[in-house]
Every structure is written in C-alpha cells, then in structure tokens.
Amino acid sequence: MEKIDELIALSEKKTALLKEYRESSKYESCRYDVRPLPGRPAFFMLFEIATRRLVYEGVAAKVYNWLERRKVPYTTVYNANSIEYDFGMPADTNDWWGYLHSKGSLQVKRYFGALDTDEARESPFTKEVVGPFKAASREEALQILRARLRELGHHINERP
C-alpha cells in the first residue's frame, strides 16, 4: 500500500511540475502581461514583458481596445483571460475552449473549469489547446479557435 501511495504522490508532483513548466514557457513566449490593479476593482495594468515597463492601465475594455488598435495578437498577452472575463461580453456568450487534434481536426467545447483544458494538454492526441474564450455560438468558437491557432503558427484550413 505504501508503494501505491508513493506512486500517487510522485504522479501528483510530476503533474504540478509540468503545469509550472508550461506556465513559465508560456510566459516567456508572450510580449505583454495583464495584471489586476491592486486596490482598484475592475482596473488592470498592462506591462511589456521585455522592458518590464507599464504601458497602459485602465478598465478591461480600455486595455482590450489598446491591444486591438495595435493589432497585438491575443496569444502574446499573458493572463489575457482576466480582461476577457471582465470585459463585459454580451450576456448571450458562453465560455469555450478548443484544441487541434493530432490528426488535424478542430474541436471546440464548452468550458466549465481548468480541468477541461488541463486534461486536454496532457493528452497525446492534442497538438495545441486554446482557451478559455467567449463566443456566442459553436460556429463563432470555431472561428476564434482557427484565428488563435494561426497566430500560434499552425496552418489551418478554412473548411468547417
């Protein structure tokens, strides 16, 4: 029984280390970092990672607009989900996530928690996981997934 407990503990430690590594390598590949402004609910700070310089601060919608005007790819903003959730998306949107299957197909699913994406990242059948993100329909979620995968350098067909 002790060996099983040891194996379980080692497996949990390995999973935690892999998650930490994934997060640090994701951060290193980003250009900007979004952080909540302490003491000011719904306000955010946008830092340029390379220079460690504050480049913008404001409510989520303003930070989002700043990024859009400069055509900053969403995938180069670390912690971007924090402004997306606070952005005040229309009430008829849902949380989605998606992935590129190892055989090339695109899959989108409703997002219910980090367990969804964590399990997908660990799967040998998943090439890339994207999300969570907001979308009003499955079709819109597929469009967002395609766009984000292209930003990450994947060649995606236009077919549904």
C-alpha positions as CSV (number, residue, x, y, z in Angstrom):
1,M,0.0,0.0,0.0
2,E,2.9,2.4,0.7
3,K,4.3,1.9,-2.8
4,I,0.9,2.9,-4.3
5,D,0.8,6.0,-2.1
6,E,4.4,6.9,-3.1
7,L,3.5,6.4,-6.8
8,I,0.4,8.6,-6.4
9,A,2.4,11.3,-4.6
10,L,5.1,11.2,-7.4
11,S,2.4,11.4,-10.1
12,E,0.9,14.5,-8.4
13,K,4.3,16.1,-8.1
14,K,5.0,15.4,-11.8
15,T,1.7,16.9,-12.8
16,A,2.3,20.0,-10.7
17,L,5.9,20.4,-12.1
18,L,4.6,20.0,-15.7
19,K,1.9,22.6,-15.1
20,E,4.5,25.0,-13.7
21,Y,6.9,24.5,-16.6
22,R,4.0,25.0,-19.1
23,E,3.1,28.3,-17.4
24,S,6.7,29.6,-17.4
25,S,7.3,28.7,-21.0
26,K,4.0,30.3,-22.0
27,Y,5.0,33.5,-20.1
28,E,8.4,33.6,-21.9
29,S,6.7,33.4,-25.3
30,C,4.5,36.4,-24.5
31,R,5.1,40.1,-25.2
32,Y,2.7,41.6,-22.7
33,D,1.4,40.7,-19.2
34,V,-2.0,41.8,-17.8
35,R,-2.4,42.2,-14.1
36,P,-5.3,43.5,-11.9
37,L,-4.5,46.9,-10.4
38,P,-4.3,46.4,-6.6
39,G,-7.0,48.3,-4.6
40,R,-9.0,49.2,-7.8
41,P,-11.5,46.5,-8.7
42,A,-12.0,46.1,-12.5
43,F,-8.8,48.0,-13.3
44,F,-5.9,46.4,-15.0
45,M,-2.2,47.1,-15.7
46,L,-0.6,46.1,-19.0
47,F,3.2,45.5,-18.9
48,E,5.6,45.0,-21.7
49,I,7.5,41.9,-20.5
50,A,10.8,42.6,-22.3
51,T,11.2,46.1,-20.8
52,R,9.2,45.4,-17.6
53,R,7.5,48.7,-18.3
54,L,3.9,49.7,-17.6
55,V,2.5,50.6,-21.0
56,Y,-1.2,51.1,-20.1
57,E,-3.7,50.9,-17.3
58,G,-7.4,51.1,-17.2
59,V,-10.7,49.1,-17.2
60,A,-10.8,45.9,-19.1
61,A,-12.5,47.4,-22.2
62,K,-9.8,50.1,-22.5
63,V,-6.9,47.6,-22.2
64,Y,-8.6,45.4,-24.7
65,N,-9.1,48.4,-27.1
66,W,-5.4,49.4,-26.6
67,L,-4.3,45.9,-27.7
68,E,-6.8,45.8,-30.6
69,R,-5.7,49.2,-32.0
70,R,-2.1,48.0,-32.1
71,K,-3.1,44.7,-33.6
72,V,-1.4,42.8,-30.8
73,P,-2.1,39.0,-31.2
74,Y,-4.2,37.9,-28.2
75,T,-1.8,34.9,-27.8
76,T,1.1,37.2,-27.0
77,V,-0.7,38.6,-23.9
78,Y,0.0,36.6,-20.7
79,N,-3.1,36.4,-18.4
80,A,-5.3,37.8,-21.1
81,N,-8.3,35.9,-19.9
82,S,-8.5,38.2,-16.9
83,I,-9.5,41.1,-19.1
84,E,-11.7,39.0,-21.3
85,Y,-13.8,37.9,-18.4
86,D,-14.0,41.4,-17.0
87,F,-14.7,43.0,-20.4
88,G,-18.5,42.7,-20.1
89,M,-19.1,40.4,-23.0
90,P,-22.8,40.2,-24.1
91,A,-25.0,38.0,-21.9
92,D,-25.6,35.5,-24.7
93,T,-22.0,34.4,-24.8
94,N,-20.5,31.3,-23.2
95,D,-17.1,30.2,-22.2
96,W,-15.5,27.9,-24.8
97,W,-12.2,26.2,-25.3
98,G,-10.8,24.2,-28.2
99,Y,-7.9,22.2,-29.4
100,L,-6.1,21.0,-32.5
101,H,-6.3,17.2,-32.7
102,S,-3.2,15.3,-33.6
103,K,-5.0,14.2,-36.9
104,G,-5.6,17.8,-37.8
105,S,-9.3,18.2,-36.8
106,L,-10.5,21.2,-34.7
107,Q,-12.6,20.6,-31.6
108,V,-14.5,23.2,-29.6
109,K,-16.2,22.5,-26.3
110,R,-18.0,24.5,-23.6
111,Y,-15.6,25.5,-20.8
112,F,-16.6,24.5,-17.3
113,G,-13.2,24.7,-15.5
114,A,-9.5,24.3,-15.7
115,L,-9.8,20.5,-15.5
116,D,-11.1,20.6,-19.1
117,T,-8.0,22.2,-20.6
118,D,-5.5,20.6,-18.2
119,E,-6.6,17.1,-19.2
120,A,-6.5,18.0,-22.9
121,R,-3.0,19.4,-22.6
122,E,-1.8,16.1,-21.1
123,S,-3.4,14.0,-23.9
124,P,-1.1,12.6,-26.6
125,F,-3.9,13.3,-29.1
126,T,-3.8,17.0,-28.6
127,K,-1.4,19.2,-30.6
128,E,-2.5,22.6,-29.2
129,V,-5.1,23.8,-26.6
130,V,-6.6,27.3,-26.8
131,G,-8.9,28.9,-24.3
132,P,-11.0,29.6,-22.4
133,F,-12.6,32.3,-24.5
134,K,-16.0,33.9,-25.0
135,A,-18.2,33.1,-28.0
136,A,-21.9,33.3,-28.8
137,S,-22.1,30.0,-30.7
138,R,-20.2,26.9,-31.7
139,E,-19.5,28.5,-35.2
140,E,-18.1,31.6,-33.6
141,A,-16.0,29.5,-31.2
142,L,-14.5,27.6,-34.2
143,Q,-13.7,30.9,-35.9
144,I,-11.9,32.1,-32.8
145,L,-10.1,28.8,-32.4
146,R,-8.9,29.0,-36.1
147,A,-7.7,32.5,-35.7
148,R,-5.8,31.8,-32.5
149,L,-4.2,28.7,-33.9
150,R,-3.0,30.7,-36.9
151,E,-1.5,33.2,-34.5
152,L,0.4,30.3,-32.9
153,G,1.8,29.3,-36.3
154,H,-0.5,26.4,-37.2
155,H,-1.7,26.1,-40.8
156,I,-5.5,25.7,-40.6
157,N,-7.9,25.1,-43.5
158,E,-11.0,27.2,-43.8
159,R,-13.3,24.2,-44.1
160,P,-15.6,23.7,-41.1
